Amino acid sequence: MTENDENDKKMRRSNLTKLKLVTFTGAAGLLGLAVSFAIFAFKSQKHKSKKKGLPGCDTVCVNLSAKEILDLADEIISISTRVHDAVALVPLNKISYENVVLPLAELEARQLPLIQCCVIPKMLSPHDNVRKASAEAEVKIDAHLLSCRKREDVYRVIRIYAAKGESISPEAKRYLQCLVRDFEHNGLNLTATKREEVDRLRNEIDELSLRYVQNLNEDSSCLFFTEAELGGLPLEFLQSLDKTQNKEFKLTLESNHVAAILELCKIAKTRKTVAMAYGKRCGDANIPVLQKLVQSRHRLARLLGYAHFADYALDHRMSKTSTRVIRFLEDISSNLTDLASRELSFLKDLKRKEEGELPFSVEDLLYYIKRVEELQFDLDFGDIRQYFPVSLVLPGIFKICQDLFGIKIEEVTEIDVWYYDVRAFAVFDSGSGKLLGYFYLDMFSREGKFSQSCVVALQNNALFSNGACQIPVALLIAQLAKDGGEAVPLGFSEVVNLFHEFGHVVQHICNRASFARFSGLRVDPDFREIPSKLLENWQDITKPLVDEVCKTLKRWRYSFSALKSLQELLYCLFDQKIYSDDDVDFHQLIRSLHPKVMLGLPVVEGTNPASCFPRAVIGSEATCYSRLWSEVYAADIFASQFGDGHPNLYNGLQFRDKKKELIEWLNTNPVYNPGSVQPSRRRGTSQWIRYDPRNHHHHPKKPPLVNLSAQMEVSMSLNALTRLPLKNTGRLEEFGLARHSLFTSRTPCLERAQRRKALVVEAKGKKGMAARQYQRTPPPMPKIEDDGNPRFVIFIRMANVYLWYPLSIIAGGTTAKIMVAAKDNLLGKYIYKDTIARNIAAVIYRDEKEIQKTAIKQHRVLRTATEFRYGYKLVVMLSKLLSSVIGSSENGNMRAALSTSDVIELPTQDQLKTVFDKVKDFFGDAKESFGKISSLNPGTDEETEGSPDDKAKVQG
């Protein structure tokens, strides 16, 4: 890193620490004052306890004491109450956007990080009293937020303002619609009697949902088997089971026990017994509960103006209606039938060889899929772990995201965290250097920590009315293991999961919506998983590391994908149908759906999955389809925009910066839009005839916002993450690195105390380095004499990727000086409108081959390009003449001149031909006007000397 880069970084971070206060009038003024005081008090507490937070994020404090959490919760409620009171008291004849909508929007943005400071510790804090205080604060805050959404006085003011129909921005209009919907979903637009019924139904729904889940959690059913009846199960598993006095093994109906039996047990009768018991769990207790729950949800939906609960749940999603979801699921099911039938036939043949003519049942699926994996895929997943140490996987994920999305990730040290191994990182735009956001990594499991992997929003992006911007902060929680204080290498599924979760981190940080309600992860729920599912595609293994292992792992990952997808489709259809029809007979529905979807395989005898299907009860009710929806869109985007598997930076930047437009486009071009156009012309499942999770050979219609570009440098495969172990040592040495592998500058033997130092990601070999060229700092500036003549920085880019790279400096002559001086004159502008660009272009095209060679040497990322474009920027030197003529330009700042903003594109050779002769006749030879080119190639410090008649050269 150069000294200038270090200074730039310090200046960036210094600017971030300045707190911008909001100055408003009326309710907004109250908000600004209240929040400012809260932040001031919060900062005072941090100062007293010498806590250090993220630069520029005063409201994100992740290590509060129990008392601080409870005090902050009270302050949040107090501020929120005052803002809502102020909005409610706005005179009806003075209602405006500034005193009704804006205060609520900015309150929501500012209070979210404060709320998260209170509620996150219950998931992560190592201290019992802190977790208890956090849980208590969460209950208080949730109750307050619910009461705010039921305030009739606030709703009245919002509704009156909405009725005025003022012209506001589309995003503000959408936020206003969400405000109205929040209140009306709580019955504020209904009569008092109906509102009471809405409250009663909501309480009843909560009670029934809790009862259903509690019944499953409290189920203590168990089965007993002899050792012979558990044939095929590993000894370690049998030793983990309790034994009776009769030496029978006690098997619970917990998912880990059931999965082991269904996958590994050789005895068909045992598999069937376990599957039947598992499918009958809580049948007598939960079926009546689910029936009543569905009816209550239907009644609630009808009170709120919907035909049934499914339409209520889907109203604000991409899918919109239950009809569309069901058609989508049915079409995907029918499109998978051929492949699934071949997969099932293969399994039936295998069972016939091993068990004779016994009929194949659904409880045989997992066992025979596992048998095929054992027979066809010689994989030792314990051995595969050695290829994925955490110290390699994490920098590899960072590198891929940097190459794909144009970001730069730097570790932030010397800040306060809640546990010693938690790390924090800053994310910058690699082009402009602008800070995009932060994220924390809490990677390793420990006692008292939340037990699932997920990403949590600590602070959302928001733009305030005074121009201040609140940057996003995310938290990634993982459950990786440690052994003796050292990180255990990751299993393949853990690597995939880490990719998936980091996709959410990138999505949160790069979502630049102006309102906190729409930024971060608060996008359309049907879209939320698409970025993560898209990033999972770069787990594909395309170049062998160890030939057989990699090829086998790739085939294993997608084996029997159609049958697995059909099982998911079955439950998604069941979930959608019970919430879109009245008085559904659950047993009859599953008996009819199961053979239809599962290729004739009947449901396990005597079972009713409705009794043990918690996803349809709480969390994903009427929306179980959403994961498949996301997979289809992610596969579509990957196949059409990233199908070559390489880090297409242009498309990645488009996806990063234009997700909002993409969501809007997807909403108008849904996966299934029945009746809109003819089937043969329709985007969607009619074009997914060959949809198969194993591959993406189909190429549906591309979204309009992205285009395919030339291939970039580093392979986006698992090989970018994998380090080969040496034969007889556990050490990971440089010569053990595979091509394109990544490594950190730290060796495995460094002490734990050094882990918090800045992460340095490097690439092995010339090709690895080439892929990072676009991230390089600008090359050293050549020595340029201040002779009064103008200088122009020349930029180059690929024809189909709009990313400029600084290349050379071209020196102007007397004629060029005249043209530059004439730019401030109206007549001069008209006369010399395009002449500068055309003269520079003429010089470039005379020596284009040499220029291209230099460009590839300086920016190896350009080497795959087949066509180039050129541009320029005027460099203002220190001479009085030029400073007075064009002092509003770069003002002698060479580093600013090398930035890629405001580059003027030069005409192509074809465009130049039509007027070149006229330009030449008017000005003479172009070299006389723009005679010298000095290279920006590192190590070149002198200009090319020569007379105007000498041929212009580019120093290589």
N, C-alpha and C positions, 0 to 999 in steps of 0.2 A: 504494500500500500504506500503511495507517495505521500509526501508531506502535505501537498495541496488537498489530496483526498481526505487526509486526517483532519485538516482544518475545516473542510466542507462538512465532514461528519459532525465535528464539534459544534459548528455553527447551526446545523440542522437541529441537533438535539437541544442546543441552548434556546433556540426559538420555540421549541415544543414546550419548554417549561414555563413559558409566559402564560399566565391565566387570562383569558379574555372574558370580561364580564359583560353581561347583556343589559342594555339600557332600554327599557320599555316604558309605556304608560299604562295605567289601569291594571287589569289583571296580569298582563304580561310583566308589568313592572314589579308586581308582588312576587311573581314567580322568580324573576331575575334576582331580586333582593333576597328572597328566602333561600334559594339555592346557593347564592353567593355566600351567605352567612353559614350555611351548612358546610360548604366546601372549606370555608375559612376555619370553622371549628374543627373540621376533620383534619385539615392540614396541621392545625395546632397540636392535636392529639398525636399525629404522626411525628411532629418535631420533638415533642416532649419525650416520646419513647424511642427517638432516633430511628424511626422506620424509614426505609427507602423504597419508594414505589417506582413504577415505570415512568420514564421521563414524559411529561406532558399529560399524564393520566392521573389527575389528582383524586378522582372519585373511585379509582380502582385500588382498594386496599385489601390484601388477601390474608392478612394475619392478625385479625382483631381478637381481643380478649373477649370473654363471655360478657362482661359488663359493657364493653364498647359495642358489641353486637346489639344488645337490648336497648341501649341508649340511641343507637343509630336507627333502629326500627321505629322507636317512638318519634324521632325527628322526621323520618320519612312520612309517617302517618300524619304528623302535624302539618308539614309543608303541603302535602297532597290535599288535606282537608281545606287549608286556607286558599289554595288555588281553585278548587272546585267551588268553594263559597263565593269567591270573587267572580267566577264565571256566572254563577247562578244569579248574582245581584246586578249584572249588567242591565241597564235600562233597555227596554224593548225597542225604543226609538233610536238607540245608539249601538245596536248590535253590529259587529263587523268581524271580519276574519281575524284582525289583530287582537281583539279582546275576547273571542270565543274559541276559535279553533287553535290559533297559535299557542296560547298558554297551555292547553291540554297536550298538544304535540310536543312542546319543549319539556313539559313536566315528564311525559312518558320517556323521552330520550334521556333526561338527566337522572331520573330516579331508578332506571333499570340497573346501572352499575352499582348504585347504593344498595338496592334490594339484593343483588347477587352477592355483595359483600356480607350480607346477613345470612343468606340461605345456603351458600356453597360450603361453609365450614362444616355443616352437618354431614356432608359427603366425604370430606377430606381431612379434617383436623385430627391430629393424633391425640387430642385432649378430650376426655369425656365431658367435662363441664362446658367446653366450647361447643361440642356437637349438640348437647342438650339445649344450650341457649339459642343456638341457630335454629333448631327445630321449633322452639317456642316462638322465636321471632317470625319464622315462616308462617305459622298459624295466624299470628296477629296481622301480618301484612296481607295474607290471602283474604282474610275476613274483611279487612278495610277495602281492598281493591274490589271485592264483590259488592260491598255496600255502595261504592262510588258508581258502579255500573247500574245501580238501582235508584239513583237520585233523580226524582221526577223533575225537580227544579232545574237541574243542569240539562236534562233531556229536552225540556221545553224550550230553553234558549237555543240549543243546537238545532232543534227541528225548525224553529222560526228562521234562523240564519240559513239553513239548507233550503227553505222554501223561497228565499229571496232570489236564488239562482245567480249569484254574483259570478263574474268571470274570474276564475282562479286557475292555477296551473293544474294539469292533469293529475299529478301526484297528490297535490293538496285536495283535489276533488275526490280522489280515491280514499284519502285518509278521512275526509268528512263522511263519506259513505260508510266506512268501517266504524266510525264513531256512532253513527245512527244505528247500524246493525247491532253493535254491542248492547245498546240500550234496548232495542226492540226484541232481541233474542231473550232478554229478561222480562219481556211482556210490558214494557213501558208504553207501548202504543195500544194496549188493550184496556178494557174496562177493569175496574177494581176487582170484580168477581173473577174474571178470567186471569188476571194477574196473580191472584191468590192460588188459582188452580195451577198456573205455571210453576210457582214456588213449591207447591205441594208435590207436583210431578217430579221436579228436579230432586227434591229430597228423597222421594221414593226411589228414583232411578239410582241415586248414590247408595242408598241402603241395599237395594237388590244386587247391584254390582259387587258391593263389598261382601255380601252374603255368599254369592256365587264363588268368588275367589277364595274366601275363607273356607268354604266347604272343601275345595280342592287342596288347600294348604294343610287342612286338618285331617285329610284322609290318611288313615293308617293301615290300609289294606296290605296284605302280604301273602306270599305263596311259599310253599315248601317243596323242595325237590331233592332227590338223591343225587349223588355225584354222577351216576350213569345218565340221569335225565339232563344233566348240564354238560354233556359231552361237547368238546370243541372250545369251551371257555378256557382262557389261560389260567394257570395256577395262581398268579398274583390276584386275579379277580376273585377266585374261589376263596382264597385266604382272607380277603377283605369282608366276606359275608359272615354273619352270625350262624352258629350251628345249634341245633336242638339236641336233646338227649338221645334221640334216635339217629343222630349223625346226619340229619337232613339240613340242607342249607336254606336259610331264611332269605327270601328275595322280596324287597319292597317294590312298590310301583313308582318309585322315583325315576325320572327320565334317564339317568345314567345307567341304572340297572336294566331298565327295559331295552334301551338301545343296545346294550351289550348282548342281551339274549337274542334279540331279533337280528343282529348282525353276525354273531359268532356261533350260536348254538346249533349243533348238527341235527338235533332231534326235532323233527317237524311238529310232533305233538306238544313239546314244550313251548315252541314258538307260538303255536296257536293258543295254548292256554294263557300265556302271558299277554298276547295281543287281545284276547277276549276280556281278560280282567282289566287291562289298561283302558280299553274302550268303554267299559261299563262303570268306570269310577263315578261316584256321586250321582248315578242315574236317577235314583228315586228322589234325591234332594234337589238337584240342579235343573232338571227338565222343567218342573213347575216354576222355578225361579226365573229361568230364561224366558219362558212363555209370558209371564207377567211383565218382565223387563221389556220385552219387545213391544207388548201392547202399550205400556206406559210411554215408551219412546214415540210410538206412532201417535198417541194422543197429544203429546207435547208438540210434535211437528205440525199437527193439524191446527192446534191453537195458534201457532206462529205463522200459519199460512201456507204450509207445504202439504202435498198429497200424502206423503209418508216419510218416515224417518230418513231413509236413504237419500231422498232429494234434499232434506234439510242438511245432512252431513256433507253432501257434495256440492252445495250451492256455491261455495267460494273456492272450489277446486277447478283444475283444468278440465276434468272429466264432466263436470256440470250436472249430469243426470244419471240416474240408475240405469236407464235404458241403454245409454252409450256404454257404460261399464260392462253390462251383461253381454252386449254384442261384442265388445272387445275381447272379453274372456272366452266367449264361445268361438270366436274366429281364431284366436290363438290356439285353442284346444283342437279345433279341426285341422289347423295347419300343421300341428305336431303329430297328428295321428299316424301318418305313414312311418315316420322315423321311430316313434314310440312302439309301433307294432313290430317293427324289426327288432328293436331292443328286447321287447317282451318275448318274442319268439326265440331269441337266443337264450334267454333265461329259462324258458320252458324246456328247451332241449337239454340244457345242463341239468335241470332237476330230473328229467327223465333218465339221464345217464346215471345219476347218483341215487335216486329214490324209486325208480321204476315208474309205473303209470299213475302215481298219485296226482290228483288235480293240483294245479298251481293256484295258490291263493295269495291275497294281497299281503298276508303276513310273511310270505316267502320272499318278497321283493328285496328287502335290505340284505338278507342272508346271501342270496345268489348274486346280487350286485357285488357284495364283498368277496364272494368266491371268484368271480371273474377278475376282480382287481388282484387277488392273490395269484391267479393263474397267468394273467396277461401282463401285469405290471409288477415287476420285481423292484418294489420300493421299500426302503427302510427309512421311515420318517424320522426315527431317532438319529440315523446317520445323516439325513438331509439337513438337520439342524445346524451342523457344523459349518455349513455354507453361509449362514445368516446371523453372524454376531450383531448385536445391537449397535456396536460402534461402527459398523459398516452399513447396515440397513438404513439407519436414520439419516446420515449424510447422503446416502443414495437417493432416498425419497426427496430430500431437499434439492438435490441436483436435478432430478427429473422435473420437479415443479418449477425450478428456476429456468430451465431450458424451455419448458412448455408454456409457462405463463408470464415470462419476462419479469420475474421478481428476484430479489436478492435477500437472503436470510442471514442475519448476523445475531450471534448470541449476546444477550444483555447480562452483564455480571454485576455483582455488588448491589443486589436489590434484595428486598425482604421477600421470603417465601415461607410457606407453611410446613415444609419438610426439607431436609438437607439435600435430597436428590432431585428436587423439582428444579427445572430449568426454564428460562424465559428467552424469547427470541423476538427481534424486531424484523419486520418485513418491509423492504423498500422496493419501489419501482426501479428496475435495473437501468431503464433509459434515462429517467429524469432525476433519480436519486431521492424522490419524494417518499416520505414515510407513509406507508399504507396502513400499518397496524402492528399489533403484538400478539404473541400467543405464548401460553405456558404449556409445558409438558410435564405431567405427573404420570410417569411411565410404569412404575413398579408396584405390585400388590403389597399390601401391608395390613395389619390388624386395624379394624375400624374404618377402613377406606371403602367407598362405594364399589360394589363388586362387578360392575359392568363397564365395558369400554364405550366411551361416548365423547362428544364434543359439546361444550357448554359455552354459551355467549356470556362473557363478563361485561362487555360494553359494545353497543351497536354504533355503527357510523350514523352521524346525524349532522345536518347543516343548520345552524341557527340563524336567526334573522339579522344578527349583527355581523354575519360573515364568518364567525368562528365555526370550526369544524371539530366534531368529536370523533376521534378515530376508534376503530373497532379493536376489541381485545377478546381473544378466544382462549379456551382451556381444553386441552386434549387429555382425557383420562384413559389410561390403558392398564392392563393387568398382567404385565410381563413379570417373569419370575427372576429371583436372585438366588444364588447359591453361595453361602459364605460371604455375602456382601458384594459379589460380582454378578453381573447380568448373565443370565443363561441365554445361549443362542436361541433364536426364534424358530418355531415350527413354520412350515409353509403357510398354514392357515392364519397364523399370527401376522406374517408378513402381509398377506392379502388384506387382513383386517386393518392393519396399520395404514396401508395405502388408502383404504376406504375412509377411515376416520380423518386422515390428513386432507382428503378431498373436501371434507366439511370445513376444515380450518381455512383452506384457501378460499372456499366459497364465502365464508363469513368475512374474511378480511377484504376480499375484493368486491364485495357487494357495496356499491357506493350510492345507494339510495339516499335521498335527502332526509327522509323521515325514518326514525328508528323503527317504526312499525313495519317497514318494508325492507330494512337493511339486514345485513348479517344472514342468519339462518331463517329469518322470518319471511320466507318467500312462499309462494303457492306450495302447499304440502305435497302435491303430486310432482312438483319439480325438485323438491328438497334433496332427494336421493340421486338425482341425475348426475351432478358433478362428481359425486363419489363413485357411482357406478361407472362413469366414464373413465375415471382415473384407474379403476381396477383393471382396465384393458391393458395397461402397461405392465401387468404381471405376466403377460403372454411370453412364452419362451420361444424365440425365433432363431436364436443362434446358439448352437450347442456349447455348453461349458464342459460338461462331461457327456458326450453324445447320447448315450443310452439313457442316462438318468434324466436329462432335460427333456428328451423326446417323450419318455415314458411319463414324466410328471405332467407334461402338457396334455397327453392323451387321457391320463387319469383324471385330471381336473374336469374334463368335459364328458367323461364317460357316463352313459345312461342319463344324459341331461334332459332328454325329452320326457322320460318316465318321471323323473324328479319334478319337472315343471308341471306335469299333469296333476301330480299330487297337490302341488301348491294351487293350481287352478281350481281343483275340486273344492277346497276349503274357501277360496275367494268367492266362488259362485254360491256356495252355501250361505256365506256371510251376507252377500248382496241380496239374495232372494228372500231371506227371512226378514230383512229390513225394507223390502220394497213391495211385499204382499201382506195382506191381512190374514190372520188365523191360519198360519202355515203349520202343517203337520210335520214336525221336525223329522220324525222317524221315516215317514213316507218320502219326504224330500230327499233325504240322504240315500234311501234305498233306490230311488230313481236316478239320482245324479251319479252315484258311484259307478255303476256299470257303464253308463253312457260316457263318462269322462275317462274312466280307467280301463277302457278297451275290453269290457265284458266282465272284469273282475268284480264280484259282489263285495259288499261291505262285510267286515268280519261278523260272523254269526252272533246275534244277540247284543250287538253294541250299538250305541247311538252317540256319535262324536259330539252332538250338541251339548252333552252333559259335561264335557271336559275340553272346551274350546274357548279359553279365556280371551283370546284376541278379539273374538266377536262380542265380548262383554264390556271390556274396558281397554281403552287405548286405541283400538283399530276398528271399532264398531262401524260397519258399512263402508270401511275403507281398507280392508285387507288387500285389495287389488293393487294398492299404490306401489308396492315394491316391484311387481311385474310391469306395471306401467312405466316406472322409472327405468327398468332394465331395457325395455323395448326402445325408449327414446335414446338412452345412452348408447345402445348398440347402433341405432340409426345414425347418431351424430358421429360416433367413432368410425363407422364404415364409410360415411360420405365425406368426412373432413380429415380423419386421421388414419385412413385405412392402410397406409403403408407402415404404420407402427412407429414412425419416426417423430421426433419432437418438432412438429410443425409450429414454429413460434408465432407466425402470423395468425394462423387459425386459433392457437392458444390464447393470444392476446384478444382476438375478437370474442372468443368465448368468455374470457375473463372480464372484459370491459362492457360487453353488450348482452349480459345474461338477461337483463330486464327486457330488451327488445326480443331476445330469443323466446322468453316466456310468452310475450304477447303474440309472437309469430306462431308458437306451438299451440296457443289457445285458439287461434284462427285456422290452424291446420292440424287438428287433433289426429291422434292415431286412428281413431275410428269416428267418422262423421256421417252416419247413415243418411242417405237420401240427398246429400249435398250435390254430388256429381255422379256420373256413371262409374260403376265399380272399376272398370278398366282404367279410369283416369284418376281414381281417388288415391291420395296419399294415405297410407295406413295399412291395416291388416290385409287388405286385398293384395298389397305388394309384399307382404310378409309370408307368402305362400311357402317359402323355404326357410322361414324363421327357425333358427336352431341355436340355442345358447352356446353350442360348441364352436360356431364359426360365424363370420360376418361377411359371407361372400356376396350377399345381396347389396345392392346400392340404390336405396330409395332416393327420392327427390331431395336435393340438398336444401337446407335452410339458406335463405338469400344473403345472410350477413357474413358468410365466410366463403373463402375460395381455397382450393388446394394450391399449395405452393411447392417449390422445389424442396427436395429432401434436405433436412439439416444433418448434423454430424453424428451424434451419439445414438446408438441403438437404444430404444425404449423398452428393453426386455429385462428379464430377471438377471441377465448377465451384467447389467450395470450395477447390480447390488451384490454380486457373489464373488467371494474370494476363495481360491483353492487352498486347502490345507496342504502343508508339505507332508511327505510320506511318513516320516518317523518322528516328527516334532509337532508340538502344539503351537509353535510360533507362527505368526503371520508376517511373512517377509515380503519385501518389495517384489522380488522375482517370483513370488507365488501369486502375484496378481494376474488375473485374466485380462485380456484386452477389454478396454472400456471400463474396467473396474475403478471404483472410487475408494479412497482411504482418507483418514484424518491424519493430521500431522502428529498426533500423539501416539505413542507406542503403548501396547497393552500393559507394560510394566509400570506405567506412571502411577503415582500414589493417588488415592481418592481425592485428596485435597486439590489436585490440579484439574479435576474434571470440570470445574466451573469456568475454566479459561475459554477464550473465544474459540469457537469451532472453525477449523480451517478445512475447507473441502477442496481437494485437488483432483486432477485427473491423471491417469497413468498413460504415458505415451503421447505421441504427437497428435493422434486422432482425438484422444480425450481432450487435449488442450485446445484443439481446433474448435471443438463444440462450444468452448467458453469464450470465443473471440468477441462475441457481441457484448459480453459482460466486462471486457477489459476497460481499464481507464484509458482516456484519450492518450495517444502517443505523444512523446515530447515535441514541443513546438520548435520549428526551425528558427534560426536567427534571421530576422527580417529587418532589412535596413529601412529606416523611415525617410524615404526619398520623396515623399509627397505624392507618390502614385498610389492608386487604390489597389488593394489586395482582395482576392475572392477565394473563399474556401470551397473546394470542389467536393461534392458528396457523390456516393455511388450506392445503388441498391439493385436487387433482383427485379426483373420486370414485373413479376407477379407477387412480390412481397414488399409492402410499403414500409420498409425500415431502412433509414439512411445510415451510411457509415462514412465518417470523414476520411478523405483520401489525400488531397494535395492542396497546395495554395498556388493560385495563378496570379501573376503580377501583371497589372495593367500598364499601359503606356499613356502618351499624351492624349490620344483620342479617347481612351477609356476615362481619363480624368475629366474630359469635356462632357462625356455622356453622364458621368456620375453627378457632376455639378449641375447639369441641366435637369436633373430629376425633380428639383424643387420648383422648377418653372413650369407653368401649365402648358405652354407651347412645347417646351422641351420634353415634357412627359409624353405629349402626343407624338412628337417626331421620333423620339428614341424609345418608344414604348417597349419593343421587344428586342432592340438591337443589342443590348448588353448580353442577354441570354444567347442570342444567335452567334455573336462573336466568340463567346466562351465555348459554345458547342462546336464551332468550327475548329478551334484549337484542339479540343479534346478528340474529335473524330479523326484529326490528322495523325494522332499518335495513339489511337485507341488500343491497339494490341499491347503496347508497352504499359499503358495505363491499367489495363485489365490484369496483366501479370503482377503489377505492383499491388493492385487491389486485393488479389488472392493471397499474396504474401502477407499483407497487413491484416486481412480479415478472411481467414481460411474458411469461414462459414459460407463465403461466396463461391467456393470452388465448384459446387454442383449446379450453379446457375448456367443457363444456356443463353440468356439475354439480359442486358443491363440497361439501367436508366441512370441519368446523371442530373445533378442539381447544384446550386451554388448559394452562398451567403456572402454579403459584403462585409469585409473586415475594416473597421475604422481605425486608422493608425493615429499616432499622437500629433501629427502635423496640424498646425493651426487651420490650414485651408480645409482639410477634410473634416476636422472636428467641427468647424463652423458650418460646413455644407450639410453634413449628415450626422451631426452630433447626437441625433436621437436614435442612432443604430447601436452598434455594439460597444461604442465608447472605449475602444482600445482593449476590451476584455477578450483576450484570445480564447480562454476556456469557454466563455459563452459563445464565441463564434464557432467552436467545435461541437456545440450541442446540436441535436438534430431537429430542433423546433424551427419552424418558419423557413424551411428550405424551399427555394424556388426551383421548380423542375425545369430542366432544359428540354428544348424540342428534340425529337428523334431525328435520325439522319434523313428519313423519308420526309419529314415535315420541313427539314432544313433545306432540302434540295430546291424547293420551289422559290425561295427568296435569297438563297446563298449568293447567287451571282449579283443580285441587286445590292446586297449588303457590301459585297466585295468592291463593286464599282463605286459605291458611295464613300467607303472608308479605306479602301485599299486592302492590302493583305491583313487578315485578322491577326496574324502574329504581331503586327506592328502595334495593334491596339492592346493585345493581351499576349505579351511576348514570352514570359518566363513562368515555368511551373516549378515549385519547390515541394519536395515530397514530405509527407508527414510520417514516413516510415521511421520506426525507432532507430536511433543511431545516426540519422542524417541531420547534420546541423547547419550545413551551408546551402545557400541557394545555388541553383544552376546558373552559371554565368554565361554570357554570350550576347552578341549583338542582336537586334531585332530581326535580322535576316537569317540568323542561325536557326536551325530546326529546334523547336521546343522539345525538351526531354523530360522524362520522369525518372527520378532516381529510384532504383529498385531497392 
